[in-house]
Structure formats: C-alpha cells, structure tokens
Amino acid sequence: MFVKAIRHSGIIIKDIDKALDFYCNFLGFKEINRGFLEYDECEKVLGFEFGRLTWIKLQAEDAQLLELYLFDDCDEEVCNSGLSHMSFTVENIDNLHKQMKDRGLQVLSKPVLDKMKKNKLFFGLDPDGNLTEFVEPQ
C-alpha cells in the first residue's frame, strides 16, 4: 500500500481575498504558509508553462490541510479546474446553513440526516462555485 494518509486537499481559486474570507474568516481555517512559483519553477515543478502560481496552505482545527492555488497567465485546462467536492466536519450545522444564506452564499440543499441517520449534512458552493459538503455527526 502506497498511501498512508491524506496530506491535503488542493483547490483552484479565482480570488484570494474572497477565498480567504470564506475559508479563514467564515469557516475557521488558519493560514499557515504562503508562497509563489515563478515561470521557470512552474514548468519544473508542474510540467507545463504558465506565468505564476500563488499557493496558500490553510490548517483546520484538527490539523488537516487545505491548499489554495491561484494561477496567473495559464491556458492549460488544469489551471481552470477545481475539484469534485470538499467535505468538512462541522458543529451546529443549522446555524452554518443559515449564516451561509445570510452571507449570500449559495446553498444547494437543506441540512438532512443521511440514510444511516448518523450524520446531518448539506451541500453548498464556496465563492468560486466549488461544491462543498458540510457534515455534522449525530
């Protein structure tokens, strides 16, 4: 077996300020590191050419990591894709759902119990339109 743990989830963003407001100020992640890859480094590390990559590492309370990528001057399809969805374990899901709606963020469903009645969950979109799942264990 090669995989021992999930290291982080990566997501491509369009606006750093909106992303940090959502993930840090609203959801409670903490920014722990930030950096850049310039043109020559991008080709070396990622295998294709583009202008610049800004990356920001965020950490949740349980030490799980989320890495935000912002590509500049990139025509490759990979620079425009996000990921299928992210899932977060949360507290007080009904309040979170209400606050997301109050902030004008798109929620796609109401908090519901899963079929096993072990989790309450709903889906919404982050500011960049990425599908996000919120789960509260019951």
ChimeraX attribute file (.defattr): number of C-alpha atoms within 10 A of each C-alpha:
attribute: neighborCount
match mode: 1-to-1
recipient: residues
	/A:1	3
	/A:2	4
	/A:3	6
	/A:4	6
	/A:5	6
	/A:6	8
	/A:7	11
	/A:8	14
	/A:9	15
	/A:10	17
	/A:11	19
	/A:12	20
	/A:13	25
	/A:14	16
	/A:15	12
	/A:16	15
	/A:17	9
	/A:18	15
	/A:19	18
	/A:20	20
	/A:21	14
	/A:22	17
	/A:23	20
	/A:24	16
	/A:25	12
	/A:26	14
	/A:27	14
	/A:28	15
	/A:29	22
	/A:30	18
	/A:31	17
	/A:32	10
	/A:33	11
	/A:34	12
	/A:35	9
	/A:36	15
	/A:37	18
	/A:38	14
	/A:39	16
	/A:40	13
	/A:41	17
	/A:42	18
	/A:43	15
	/A:44	11
	/A:45	9
	/A:46	10
	/A:47	9
	/A:48	14
	/A:49	17
	/A:50	21
	/A:51	16
	/A:52	19
	/A:53	19
	/A:54	15
	/A:55	21
	/A:56	18
	/A:57	19
	/A:58	23
	/A:59	19
	/A:60	16
	/A:61	9
	/A:62	7
	/A:63	11
	/A:64	13
	/A:65	20
	/A:66	21
	/A:67	19
	/A:68	22
	/A:69	21
	/A:70	18
	/A:71	21
	/A:72	15
	/A:73	12
	/A:74	15
	/A:75	13
	/A:76	11
	/A:77	7
	/A:78	10
	/A:79	17
	/A:80	13
	/A:81	12
	/A:82	17
	/A:83	12
	/A:84	9
	/A:85	14
	/A:86	16
	/A:87	13
	/A:88	13
	/A:89	12
	/A:90	15
	/A:91	12
	/A:92	10
	/A:93	20
	/A:94	16
	/A:95	10
	/A:96	17
	/A:97	21
	/A:98	14
	/A:99	13
	/A:100	18
	/A:101	13
	/A:102	10
	/A:103	9
	/A:104	10
	/A:105	17
	/A:106	17
	/A:107	19
	/A:108	13
	/A:109	11
	/A:110	15
	/A:111	19
	/A:112	15
	/A:113	16
	/A:114	12
	/A:115	8
	/A:116	6
	/A:117	10
	/A:118	12
	/A:119	16
	/A:120	20
	/A:121	23
	/A:122	22
	/A:123	20
	/A:124	21
	/A:125	16
	/A:126	19
	/A:127	18
	/A:128	14
	/A:129	13
	/A:130	18
	/A:131	19
	/A:132	18
	/A:133	18
	/A:134	20
	/A:135	22
	/A:136	19
	/A:137	13
	/A:138	8
